[in-house]
């Protein structure tokens, strides 16, 4: 079996799926790409048993066939080759000879029959949205996903489907992000939890444009199709916490502040905070916000004052500065509104300007300050 492919085109496509391959694989064959050649088309598949990703590109080939090629050595060699046609020649024992303009490279492949089968897309429900919409939904929520394996439901993003909208939610019990898209029509009211890894892979492979993406799902798997890239992943089999009961119905005190100024001040002040808690106290009175951080163990302290618009009683409340900084990075609005009630109740953070078709709400639990 023989085929010819452009080195740069192959590298570009393989980079999109290389992230699927884990570092501690239970089976050696999971460290390989599966190459499937059929009528001048090459399909390459990578899997870690939970997530499967496929790409497709045009090649020159006279015959069809399949072979598994070790991913690391192939990626390393492609990165160091200039753009040129490469000829792959595969013998019946899965030995692979790669010929470039100036060189010949040999590598031992594996039997493709041993490569894990991908999950069947049976009894699925489907809907479409644009690539930009899906990327935005991922970017606005994924940073709040928990890394705690003892709470598996929180280690992914919760997708809540409705006939008129799509809501994505992520929480790690210290903060919560809810992002709602009003102009996505789903087939029925439903919900599922998508793990963090496949969402990060989609972030790296989807273009930020208006391309239409097809999303389908069944009880166990999610399937995402965009042009030549396809991803399927196992959904988390867990029950997502009832996030609606956490969101306070009434937070009467409201502070409006410039997002970038607030973010910059928090970055400066958090340098002086305790490294384990990142605790920064916000003292709000009148039209002034004072930020204070200290680390008693190292006798460090920092404080800054900045102006804001505030409607409410004077309040002193503490938060994890890193969480607030990440939340502020999750919105592009010039100004944000912080809604508060008491120093022990959750604070809400919302963008002042946002599109009519979307609704972003972020929540942070306060910390107890000494």
C-alpha positions in Angstrom: 0.0 0.0 0.0 1.3 3.4 -1.0 0.1 7.0 -0.8 1.5 10.5 -1.3 0.6 13.4 1.0 1.8 17.0 1.7 3.9 17.1 4.9 2.6 20.5 6.1 -1.1 19.5 5.3 -0.7 16.2 7.2 1.0 18.0 10.2 -1.7 20.7 10.4 -4.4 18.1 10.5 -2.6 15.7 13.0 -2.0 18.6 15.4 -5.8 19.0 15.8 -6.2 15.4 17.1 -2.8 14.7 18.7 -4.1 16.1 22.1 -6.5 13.1 22.3 -3.5 10.7 22.9 -2.8 10.5 26.7 0.5 10.1 28.4 -0.4 7.1 30.6 -2.1 4.7 28.2 -3.4 1.4 29.3 -2.9 -0.1 25.9 0.3 0.5 23.8 -1.8 0.9 20.6 -3.5 4.0 22.1 -0.2 5.8 21.4 -0.8 5.3 17.6 -2.8 7.1 14.9 -5.0 4.8 12.8 -4.6 5.6 9.1 -7.4 4.6 6.8 -6.9 5.1 3.1 -9.7 4.9 0.6 -10.0 6.5 -2.9 -7.6 9.4 -2.5 -8.9 10.2 0.9 -7.0 9.7 4.2 -8.8 9.4 7.5 -6.8 9.5 10.7 -8.2 8.5 14.0 -6.9 9.0 17.6 -8.5 7.7 20.8 -7.9 7.4 24.5 -11.0 5.0 24.8 -13.1 7.9 26.2 -12.7 10.4 23.4 -12.3 9.7 19.6 -11.2 12.3 17.1 -11.1 12.0 13.3 -9.7 14.1 10.6 -9.9 13.7 6.8 -7.6 15.0 4.0 -7.0 14.5 0.3 -4.0 12.4 -0.8 -2.8 10.5 -3.9 -3.4 6.8 -3.5 -4.1 3.9 -5.9 -5.1 1.3 -3.3 -7.0 1.2 0.0 -5.8 0.0 3.3 -5.3 0.6 7.1 -2.3 0.8 9.4 -1.5 2.1 12.9 1.5 4.5 13.0 3.2 5.6 16.3 2.0 9.2 16.9 5.1 10.6 18.7 7.7 9.7 16.1 5.5 10.7 13.2 4.7 14.1 14.8 8.3 14.8 15.7 9.5 14.0 12.2 6.8 16.1 10.5 7.6 19.1 12.6 11.2 19.0 11.4 10.5 18.5 7.7 10.0 21.4 5.3 6.9 21.5 3.2 7.1 18.8 0.5 5.3 15.7 -0.7 5.9 12.6 1.4 5.5 9.0 0.0 4.3 6.4 2.6 5.0 2.8 1.6 3.5 0.2 3.9 4.4 -3.5 3.5 2.3 -6.5 4.6 4.0 -6.7 8.0 3.0 -3.0 8.7 6.6 -1.8 8.2 6.4 1.9 7.0 8.9 3.6 4.8 8.5 7.4 4.5 10.4 9.0 1.5 11.0 12.8 1.4 12.9 14.8 -1.2 16.2 14.1 0.5 15.7 11.2 2.9 14.2 7.9 3.8 12.8 7.0 7.2 11.6 3.7 8.5 9.2 3.0 11.4 7.3 -0.1 12.5 3.6 0.2 12.4 1.0 -2.0 14.1 -2.0 -4.2 13.1 -5.0 -1.9 12.6 -7.4 -4.7 13.7 -6.2 -4.2 17.3 -7.2 -0.5 17.3 -10.3 0.2 19.5 -13.6 0.5 17.7 -15.3 3.9 17.8 -18.8 4.1 19.5 -21.8 3.8 17.2 -24.0 6.8 16.8 -27.3 5.0 17.5 -30.6 6.6 18.6 -29.2 10.1 18.7 -30.9 13.5 19.0 -29.4 16.2 16.9 -29.2 20.0 16.6 -27.0 22.6 14.9 -25.2 25.8 16.1 -22.4 27.9 14.7 -18.8 27.2 15.5 -18.5 30.7 17.1 -21.5 29.9 19.4 -20.0 26.6 20.6 -16.6 28.1 21.2 -18.1 31.0 23.1 -20.1 28.6 25.3 -17.0 26.5 26.0 -14.7 29.5 26.7 -17.2 31.2 29.0 -17.6 28.2 31.3 -14.7 25.7 31.1 -12.4 27.7 33.5 -14.9 27.0 36.4 -15.0 23.2 35.9 -13.8 21.3 39.0 -10.7 19.1 39.0 -11.9 17.1 42.0 -12.4 13.5 40.9 -14.4 12.8 44.0 -17.2 15.0 42.5 -17.3 13.6 39.0 -20.5 15.6 38.0 -18.5 18.8 38.4 -15.6 17.7 36.3 -17.4 18.6 33.1 -19.7 21.3 31.6 -23.4 20.8 32.0 -25.4 21.3 28.8 -29.1 22.1 29.4 -31.2 21.9 26.2 -34.5 23.6 25.5 -36.6 24.0 22.4 -35.6 27.7 22.3 -32.3 27.9 24.1 -29.1 26.2 25.1 -27.6 26.7 28.6 -24.1 25.7 29.6 -23.1 25.6 33.3 -19.9 24.9 35.2 -19.1 24.9 38.9 -16.4 23.8 41.3 -18.5 24.5 44.4 -16.6 27.8 45.0 -17.9 29.6 41.9 -20.5 29.0 39.2 -20.8 30.2 35.6 -24.1 30.0 33.6 -24.1 31.0 30.0 -27.4 31.0 28.0 -27.8 31.2 24.2 -31.3 32.2 23.2 -30.9 31.5 19.4 -30.1 27.8 19.5 -33.1 25.5 18.9 -32.7 22.0 20.4 -35.0 19.1 19.5 -36.3 18.6 23.1 -35.8 19.5 26.7 -32.7 17.4 27.8 -29.4 17.6 29.6 -26.0 16.0 29.7 -22.5 16.6 31.1 -19.5 16.8 28.7 -16.0 16.1 30.3 -13.4 18.9 30.2 -10.8 17.1 27.9 -13.0 16.8 24.7 -14.2 20.5 25.2 -10.5 21.6 25.3 -9.9 19.6 22.1 -12.8 21.3 20.4 -11.4 24.7 21.5 -8.2 23.9 19.8 -9.7 22.6 16.5 -12.8 24.7 15.8 -12.5 28.0 13.9 -14.1 31.1 15.5 -16.5 31.7 12.6 -20.1 31.2 11.5 -19.6 27.6 10.1 -22.4 25.3 11.0 -21.7 22.5 13.4 -23.7 19.4 13.8 -24.1 18.1 17.4 -25.8 14.8 18.2 -26.0 12.8 21.4 -27.5 9.7 23.0 -27.5 8.4 26.5 -23.8 7.7 26.6 -22.0 9.7 23.9 -21.7 13.1 22.3 -20.9 13.5 18.6 -19.6 16.8 17.1 -19.1 17.2 13.3 -17.4 20.2 11.6 -16.3 19.7 8.0 -13.3 17.4 8.0 -13.1 17.1 11.8 -15.2 14.8 13.9 -15.2 14.2 17.7 -17.1 11.7 19.8 -16.8 11.4 23.6 -18.3 9.5 26.5 -20.6 11.6 28.6 -20.2 11.8 32.3 -22.6 9.4 34.0 -23.4 11.6 37.0 -26.1 13.9 38.3 -25.3 17.6 38.1 -26.1 19.6 41.2 -29.2 21.8 41.1 -27.4 25.0 40.2 -30.6 27.2 40.3 -31.0 26.9 44.1 -27.5 28.4 44.5 -28.2 31.6 42.5 -29.5 34.3 44.9 -32.9 35.7 43.8 -32.2 39.1 45.2 -28.9 40.9 45.7 -29.9 44.5 46.3 -26.4 46.2 46.5 -25.0 46.9 43.0 -21.5 48.1 42.0 -20.7 49.0 38.4 -17.0 49.2 37.6 -14.6 49.2 34.7 -13.7 45.6 34.0 -10.0 46.1 33.0 -9.2 48.5 35.8 -10.8 46.1 38.3 -8.9 43.1 36.9 -5.6 44.9 36.9 -6.1 46.1 40.5 -6.9 42.6 41.6 -3.8 41.2 39.9 -1.6 43.7 41.7 -3.2 43.3 45.1 -3.4 39.5 45.0 0.5 39.4 44.9 0.3 40.4 48.6 -2.4 37.9 49.6 -2.1 34.5 51.3 -0.9 32.1 48.6 -3.3 29.3 49.6 -6.5 31.4 49.8 -5.7 34.4 47.5 -8.1 36.3 49.8 -8.7 39.9 48.8 -11.2 42.0 50.8 -13.5 44.6 49.0 -14.5 47.5 51.1 -17.2 49.5 49.2 -18.6 52.8 50.5 -20.1 55.6 48.5 -18.4 55.7 45.1 -15.2 54.2 46.3 -13.9 50.6 46.3 -10.9 49.7 48.5 -9.1 46.4 47.8 -7.0 45.0 50.7 -4.8 41.8 50.8 -2.4 40.6 53.4 -0.3 37.6 54.2 0.3 37.6 58.0 2.9 34.8 57.7 5.2 36.9 55.6 4.2 40.4 56.9 3.0 41.4 53.4 0.2 43.8 52.8 -1.3 45.8 49.9 -4.2 48.1 49.4 -5.6 50.2 46.5 -8.5 52.5 46.0 -10.5 53.0 42.9 -13.7 54.7 41.9 -16.9 52.9 41.1 -20.7 53.4 40.9 -22.4 51.9 43.9 -25.9 51.7 45.0 -26.3 50.1 48.5 -25.2 50.1 52.1 -21.4 50.1 52.9 -20.1 46.5 52.8 -16.9 44.6 53.4 -16.7 41.2 51.6 -13.8 38.9 50.7 -13.3 36.7 47.7 -10.6 34.5 46.2 -8.9 37.0 43.8 -7.9 34.3 41.3 -11.5 33.3 40.8 -12.7 36.9 40.2 -9.8 37.5 37.8 -10.7 34.4 35.8 -14.4 35.5 35.8 -13.5 39.0 34.5 -11.4 37.4 31.8 -14.5 35.4 30.7 -16.4 38.5 29.6 -15.6 41.1 27.0 -17.8 43.9 28.4 -16.1 47.2 29.2 -18.0 47.4 32.5 -19.2 44.7 34.9 -21.9 44.8 37.6 -21.2 43.2 40.9 -24.4 42.3 42.9 -24.1 41.7 46.6 -26.3 41.3 49.7 -24.3 40.3 52.8 -20.7 39.4 53.5 -21.6 35.7 53.8 -23.8 35.3 50.7 -22.8 34.7 47.1 -21.9 37.6 45.0 -23.0 37.8 41.3 -20.9 39.2 38.5 -22.6 40.2 35.2 -21.4 42.0 32.1 -23.1 45.4 31.6 -23.2 45.1 27.8 -24.1 41.8 26.2 -25.7 40.6 23.1 -29.5 40.2 23.1 -29.2 36.5 22.3 -27.0 35.7 25.2 -27.1 35.9 29.0 -24.0 35.4 31.1 -24.1 35.1 34.9 -21.1 34.3 37.2 -21.3 33.6 40.9 -18.5 33.5 43.5 -18.8 32.3 47.1 -17.3 34.7 49.6 -14.4 33.8 51.9 -14.4 34.4 55.7 -11.8 37.1 56.5 -10.2 37.3 59.9 
